[in-house]
Amino acid sequence: MPTATERLDAMIAMPEAALVSAAERLAEELLLIGEAALEGWVQSRGETPTEATAEGFRLLALHRQGARGEPSFNACRETCRELVYHRNCVLAANDRAEIAKRLRLGAMVARHLVLFIDGKLENAGLGEFCCSSRAVRQRDSALTAASP
């Protein structure tokens, strides 16, 4: 089973025709990937992820729950909102190129969210809470160095 980032990379690489033919399913999958990442964060804090919605989206309710008592987690609020925006643009678009563009951008936004949360889980220290955090960069460097 591919990781979330592998699945998102595969979406980004999909041909336009494949993206367009599965647009609604892929747009919803992007939200589900974001929700899964947020669920992991909430569970790591010993809480049960909410089933509620905020502004009609569970993703936004999960973000609200995850940010409670953790001010640095608010850094990904706009990322969550942007993910919802791209989903809505995909569902409203009629132009094939626009649909493919929005799905690819949405996948990039979802990847950013997943990396942010992975970084938060990996680094509890002040200033070590972004997808560009030192531990995440070091892990990526080690993986790159180990590649043939």
C-alpha atoms as an extended CHARMM CRD file, in Angstrom:
* protein
*
       148  EXT
         1         1  MET       CA              0.0000000000        0.0000000000        0.0000000000  PROA      1               0.0000000000
         2         2  PRO       CA              1.5010000000        3.3510000000       -0.9920000000  PROA      2               0.0000000000
         3         3  THR       CA              2.1040000000        6.0900000000        1.5490000000  PROA      3               0.0000000000
         4         4  ALA       CA              0.0890000000        9.2920000000        1.3470000000  PROA      4               0.0000000000
         5         5  THR       CA              2.9730000000       11.1520000000       -0.2790000000  PROA      5               0.0000000000
         6         6  GLU       CA              3.4800000000        8.3560000000       -2.8150000000  PROA      6               0.0000000000
         7         7  ARG       CA             -0.2300000000        8.4450000000       -3.6820000000  PROA      7               0.0000000000
         8         8  LEU       CA             -0.1310000000       12.2300000000       -4.0340000000  PROA      8               0.0000000000
         9         9  ASP       CA              2.9650000000       12.0540000000       -6.2350000000  PROA      9               0.0000000000
        10        10  ALA       CA              1.1700000000        9.5090000000       -8.4120000000  PROA      10              0.0000000000
        11        11  MET       CA             -1.8110000000       11.8610000000       -8.7330000000  PROA      11              0.0000000000
        12        12  ILE       CA              0.4380000000       14.7370000000       -9.7500000000  PROA      12              0.0000000000
        13        13  ALA       CA              2.0030000000       12.5510000000      -12.4490000000  PROA      13              0.0000000000
        14        14  MET       CA             -1.3260000000       11.2720000000      -13.8530000000  PROA      14              0.0000000000
        15        15  PRO       CA             -2.1600000000       12.2220000000      -17.4370000000  PROA      15              0.0000000000
        16        16  GLU       CA             -4.8170000000       14.8850000000      -17.9090000000  PROA      16              0.0000000000
        17        17  ALA       CA             -7.3650000000       12.3880000000      -19.2690000000  PROA      17              0.0000000000
        18        18  ALA       CA             -7.0420000000       10.1590000000      -16.2000000000  PROA      18              0.0000000000
        19        19  LEU       CA             -7.4100000000       13.1200000000      -13.8470000000  PROA      19              0.0000000000
        20        20  VAL       CA            -10.4740000000       14.4190000000      -15.6600000000  PROA      20              0.0000000000
        21        21  SER       CA            -12.2060000000       11.0490000000      -15.8760000000  PROA      21              0.0000000000
        22        22  ALA       CA            -11.8890000000       10.5320000000      -12.1070000000  PROA      22              0.0000000000
        23        23  ALA       CA            -12.0640000000       14.1900000000      -11.0620000000  PROA      23              0.0000000000
        24        24  GLU       CA            -14.7850000000       13.9630000000       -8.4060000000  PROA      24              0.0000000000
        25        25  ARG       CA            -13.3340000000       10.8350000000       -6.8140000000  PROA      25              0.0000000000
        26        26  LEU       CA             -9.8130000000       12.2980000000       -6.7830000000  PROA      26              0.0000000000
        27        27  ALA       CA            -11.0160000000       15.6200000000       -5.3520000000  PROA      27              0.0000000000
        28        28  GLU       CA            -12.6940000000       13.7520000000       -2.4990000000  PROA      28              0.0000000000
        29        29  GLU       CA             -9.6210000000       11.5400000000       -2.0500000000  PROA      29              0.0000000000
        30        30  LEU       CA             -7.4970000000       14.6520000000       -1.5150000000  PROA      30              0.0000000000
        31        31  LEU       CA             -9.7460000000       15.6630000000        1.3690000000  PROA      31              0.0000000000
        32        32  LEU       CA             -9.6070000000       12.1330000000        2.7930000000  PROA      32              0.0000000000
        33        33  ILE       CA             -5.8010000000       12.1570000000        2.6850000000  PROA      33              0.0000000000
        34        34  GLY       CA             -5.8020000000       15.4700000000        4.5580000000  PROA      34              0.0000000000
        35        35  GLU       CA             -8.2980000000       14.1080000000        7.0750000000  PROA      35              0.0000000000
        36        36  ALA       CA             -6.1820000000       11.0040000000        7.6520000000  PROA      36              0.0000000000
        37        37  ALA       CA             -3.1190000000       13.1350000000        8.3750000000  PROA      37              0.0000000000
        38        38  LEU       CA             -5.0830000000       15.3010000000       10.8140000000  PROA      38              0.0000000000
        39        39  GLU       CA             -6.5860000000       12.2060000000       12.4580000000  PROA      39              0.0000000000
        40        40  GLY       CA             -3.0470000000       10.9690000000       13.1190000000  PROA      40              0.0000000000
        41        41  TRP       CA             -2.1630000000       14.2590000000       14.7800000000  PROA      41              0.0000000000
        42        42  VAL       CA             -5.2970000000       14.2590000000       16.9440000000  PROA      42              0.0000000000
        43        43  GLN       CA             -4.7510000000       10.6260000000       17.9520000000  PROA      43              0.0000000000
        44        44  SER       CA             -1.1240000000       11.3430000000       18.8560000000  PROA      44              0.0000000000
        45        45  ARG       CA             -2.4800000000       13.7690000000       21.4390000000  PROA      45              0.0000000000
        46        46  GLY       CA             -4.6100000000       11.0270000000       22.9870000000  PROA      46              0.0000000000
        47        47  GLU       CA             -7.8740000000       12.3720000000       21.5690000000  PROA      47              0.0000000000
        48        48  THR       CA            -10.5670000000       10.7850000000       19.4420000000  PROA      48              0.0000000000
        49        49  PRO       CA            -10.8430000000       12.4870000000       16.0250000000  PROA      49              0.0000000000
        50        50  THR       CA            -14.0960000000       14.3530000000       15.6080000000  PROA      50              0.0000000000
        51        51  GLU       CA            -16.7550000000       13.3320000000       13.1160000000  PROA      51              0.0000000000
        52        52  ALA       CA            -18.1530000000       16.8700000000       13.1580000000  PROA      52              0.0000000000
        53        53  THR       CA            -17.8140000000       19.3520000000       10.3310000000  PROA      53              0.0000000000
        54        54  ALA       CA            -16.8500000000       23.0110000000       10.2630000000  PROA      54              0.0000000000
        55        55  GLU       CA            -18.1150000000       25.0800000000        7.3550000000  PROA      55              0.0000000000
        56        56  GLY       CA            -19.3510000000       21.8060000000        5.8540000000  PROA      56              0.0000000000
        57        57  PHE       CA            -16.0110000000       19.9630000000        5.9350000000  PROA      57              0.0000000000
        58        58  ARG       CA            -14.6510000000       17.4310000000        8.3940000000  PROA      58              0.0000000000
        59        59  LEU       CA            -11.1140000000       18.4650000000        7.4010000000  PROA      59              0.0000000000
        60        60  LEU       CA            -11.6930000000       21.9210000000        8.8820000000  PROA      60              0.0000000000
        61        61  ALA       CA            -13.2380000000       20.5040000000       12.0540000000  PROA      61              0.0000000000
        62        62  LEU       CA            -10.2630000000       18.1670000000       12.4910000000  PROA      62              0.0000000000
        63        63  HSD       CA             -7.8920000000       21.0970000000       12.0690000000  PROA      63              0.0000000000
        64        64  ARG       CA             -9.8040000000       23.0840000000       14.6770000000  PROA      64              0.0000000000
        65        65  GLN       CA             -9.6040000000       20.1110000000       17.0600000000  PROA      65              0.0000000000
        66        66  GLY       CA             -5.8860000000       19.5980000000       16.3940000000  PROA      66              0.0000000000
        67        67  ALA       CA             -5.0480000000       23.2620000000       16.9200000000  PROA      67              0.0000000000
        68        68  ARG       CA             -6.7620000000       23.4600000000       20.3130000000  PROA      68              0.0000000000
        69        69  GLY       CA             -4.0180000000       24.1260000000       22.8480000000  PROA      69              0.0000000000
        70        70  GLU       CA             -1.3050000000       23.9790000000       20.1660000000  PROA      70              0.0000000000
        71        71  PRO       CA             -0.8430000000       27.4860000000       18.6740000000  PROA      71              0.0000000000
        72        72  SER       CA              1.8820000000       26.3890000000       16.2440000000  PROA      72              0.0000000000
        73        73  PHE       CA             -0.5950000000       24.0250000000       14.5980000000  PROA      73              0.0000000000
        74        74  ASN       CA             -2.5430000000       27.0230000000       13.2980000000  PROA      74              0.0000000000
        75        75  ALA       CA              0.2060000000       27.3330000000       10.6860000000  PROA      75              0.0000000000
        76        76  CYS       CA             -1.6030000000       24.7330000000        8.5680000000  PROA      76              0.0000000000
        77        77  ARG       CA             -5.0770000000       26.2880000000        8.8280000000  PROA      77              0.0000000000
        78        78  GLU       CA             -4.8020000000       28.0040000000        5.4530000000  PROA      78              0.0000000000
        79        79  THR       CA             -3.3760000000       24.8390000000        3.9190000000  PROA      79              0.0000000000
        80        80  CYS       CA             -6.5330000000       22.9830000000        4.9830000000  PROA      80              0.0000000000
        81        81  ARG       CA             -8.7220000000       25.7660000000        3.6220000000  PROA      81              0.0000000000
        82        82  GLU       CA             -6.7830000000       25.7650000000        0.3490000000  PROA      82              0.0000000000
        83        83  LEU       CA             -7.3040000000       22.0260000000        0.0090000000  PROA      83              0.0000000000
        84        84  VAL       CA            -11.0640000000       22.5850000000        0.3270000000  PROA      84              0.0000000000
        85        85  TYR       CA            -10.8160000000       25.4230000000       -2.2100000000  PROA      85              0.0000000000
        86        86  HSD       CA             -9.1040000000       23.2230000000       -4.8200000000  PROA      86              0.0000000000
        87        87  ARG       CA            -11.6970000000       20.4940000000       -4.2750000000  PROA      87              0.0000000000
        88        88  ASN       CA            -14.4850000000       23.0050000000       -4.8340000000  PROA      88              0.0000000000
        89        89  CYS       CA            -12.7720000000       24.3900000000       -7.9530000000  PROA      89              0.0000000000
        90        90  VAL       CA            -12.4830000000       20.8670000000       -9.4020000000  PROA      90              0.0000000000
        91        91  LEU       CA            -16.1840000000       20.2120000000       -8.8380000000  PROA      91              0.0000000000
        92        92  ALA       CA            -17.1680000000       23.5690000000      -10.3780000000  PROA      92              0.0000000000
        93        93  ALA       CA            -14.8080000000       23.5340000000      -13.3890000000  PROA      93              0.0000000000
        94        94  ASN       CA            -15.9030000000       22.5840000000      -16.8900000000  PROA      94              0.0000000000
        95        95  ASP       CA            -12.5640000000       22.9610000000      -18.6410000000  PROA      95              0.0000000000
        96        96  ARG       CA            -10.4490000000       19.7820000000      -18.7990000000  PROA      96              0.0000000000
        97        97  ALA       CA             -7.1610000000       21.6330000000      -18.3920000000  PROA      97              0.0000000000
        98        98  GLU       CA             -8.5140000000       23.5570000000      -15.3930000000  PROA      98              0.0000000000
        99        99  ILE       CA             -9.7230000000       20.3640000000      -13.7180000000  PROA      99              0.0000000000
       100       100  ALA       CA             -6.3250000000       18.6920000000      -14.1780000000  PROA      100             0.0000000000
       101       101  LYS       CA             -4.4910000000       21.8110000000      -12.9740000000  PROA      101             0.0000000000
       102       102  ARG       CA             -6.6510000000       22.0770000000       -9.8340000000  PROA      102             0.0000000000
       103       103  LEU       CA             -6.2310000000       18.3860000000       -9.0080000000  PROA      103             0.0000000000
       104       104  ARG       CA             -2.4570000000       18.6260000000       -9.3600000000  PROA      104             0.0000000000
       105       105  LEU       CA             -2.3270000000       21.7810000000       -7.2430000000  PROA      105             0.0000000000
       106       106  GLY       CA             -4.6210000000       20.1570000000       -4.6840000000  PROA      106             0.0000000000
       107       107  ALA       CA             -2.3070000000       17.1470000000       -4.5130000000  PROA      107             0.0000000000
       108       108  MET       CA              0.6500000000       19.4720000000       -3.9040000000  PROA      108             0.0000000000
       109       109  VAL       CA             -1.2690000000       21.2430000000       -1.1290000000  PROA      109             0.0000000000
       110       110  ALA       CA             -2.2300000000       17.9030000000        0.4220000000  PROA      110             0.0000000000
       111       111  ARG       CA              1.4010000000       16.7910000000        0.2920000000  PROA      111             0.0000000000
       112       112  HSD       CA              2.4050000000       19.9810000000        2.0870000000  PROA      112             0.0000000000
       113       113  LEU       CA             -0.1830000000       19.2680000000        4.7900000000  PROA      113             0.0000000000
       114       114  VAL       CA              1.0260000000       15.6800000000        5.2190000000  PROA      114             0.0000000000
       115       115  LEU       CA              4.6510000000       16.8240000000        5.4650000000  PROA      115             0.0000000000
       116       116  PHE       CA              3.7400000000       19.5580000000        7.9420000000  PROA      116             0.0000000000
       117       117  ILE       CA              1.9610000000       17.0950000000       10.2110000000  PROA      117             0.0000000000
       118       118  ASP       CA              4.7410000000       14.5120000000        9.8640000000  PROA      118             0.0000000000
       119       119  GLY       CA              7.1800000000       17.2340000000       10.8930000000  PROA      119             0.0000000000
       120       120  LYS       CA              5.0090000000       18.1870000000       13.8620000000  PROA      120             0.0000000000
       121       121  LEU       CA              4.8250000000       14.5840000000       14.9950000000  PROA      121             0.0000000000
       122       122  GLU       CA              8.5730000000       14.1470000000       14.6000000000  PROA      122             0.0000000000
       123       123  ASN       CA              9.6330000000       17.4020000000       16.2340000000  PROA      123             0.0000000000
       124       124  ALA       CA              8.0790000000       18.6840000000       19.4170000000  PROA      124             0.0000000000
       125       125  GLY       CA             10.6880000000       21.4110000000       19.9050000000  PROA      125             0.0000000000
       126       126  LEU       CA             10.0000000000       25.0980000000       19.3240000000  PROA      126             0.0000000000
       127       127  GLY       CA             10.7240000000       26.0940000000       15.7380000000  PROA      127             0.0000000000
       128       128  GLU       CA             10.8130000000       22.4940000000       14.5250000000  PROA      128             0.0000000000
       129       129  PHE       CA              7.2240000000       22.3180000000       13.3350000000  PROA      129             0.0000000000
       130       130  CYS       CA              7.2910000000       22.7410000000        9.5850000000  PROA      130             0.0000000000
       131       131  CYS       CA              7.7500000000       20.3950000000        6.6550000000  PROA      131             0.0000000000
       132       132  SER       CA             11.1050000000       22.1410000000        6.2270000000  PROA      132             0.0000000000
       133       133  SER       CA             12.2060000000       21.1830000000        9.7410000000  PROA      133             0.0000000000
       134       134  ARG       CA             15.7300000000       19.9300000000       10.2650000000  PROA      134             0.0000000000
       135       135  ALA       CA             14.7680000000       16.3320000000       11.1340000000  PROA      135             0.0000000000
       136       136  VAL       CA             12.6090000000       15.9650000000        8.0230000000  PROA      136             0.0000000000
       137       137  ARG       CA             15.3860000000       17.4350000000        5.8160000000  PROA      137             0.0000000000
       138       138  GLN       CA             17.9620000000       15.1500000000        7.4390000000  PROA      138             0.0000000000
       139       139  ARG       CA             15.7500000000       12.0960000000        6.8570000000  PROA      139             0.0000000000
       140       140  ASP       CA             15.2600000000       13.0990000000        3.2120000000  PROA      140             0.0000000000
       141       141  SER       CA             19.0140000000       13.6650000000        2.8020000000  PROA      141             0.0000000000
       142       142  ALA       CA             19.7460000000       10.2450000000        4.2740000000  PROA      142             0.0000000000
       143       143  LEU       CA             17.2650000000        8.6230000000        1.8950000000  PROA      143             0.0000000000
       144       144  THR       CA             18.7470000000       10.4620000000       -1.0860000000  PROA      144             0.0000000000
       145       145  ALA       CA             22.2910000000        9.5220000000       -0.0700000000  PROA      145             0.0000000000
       146       146  ALA       CA             21.2900000000        5.8700000000        0.2930000000  PROA      146             0.0000000000
       147       147  SER       CA             19.7160000000        5.7600000000       -3.1890000000  PROA      147             0.0000000000
       148       148  PRO       CA             21.7960000000        4.1550000000       -5.9710000000  PROA      148             0.0000000000
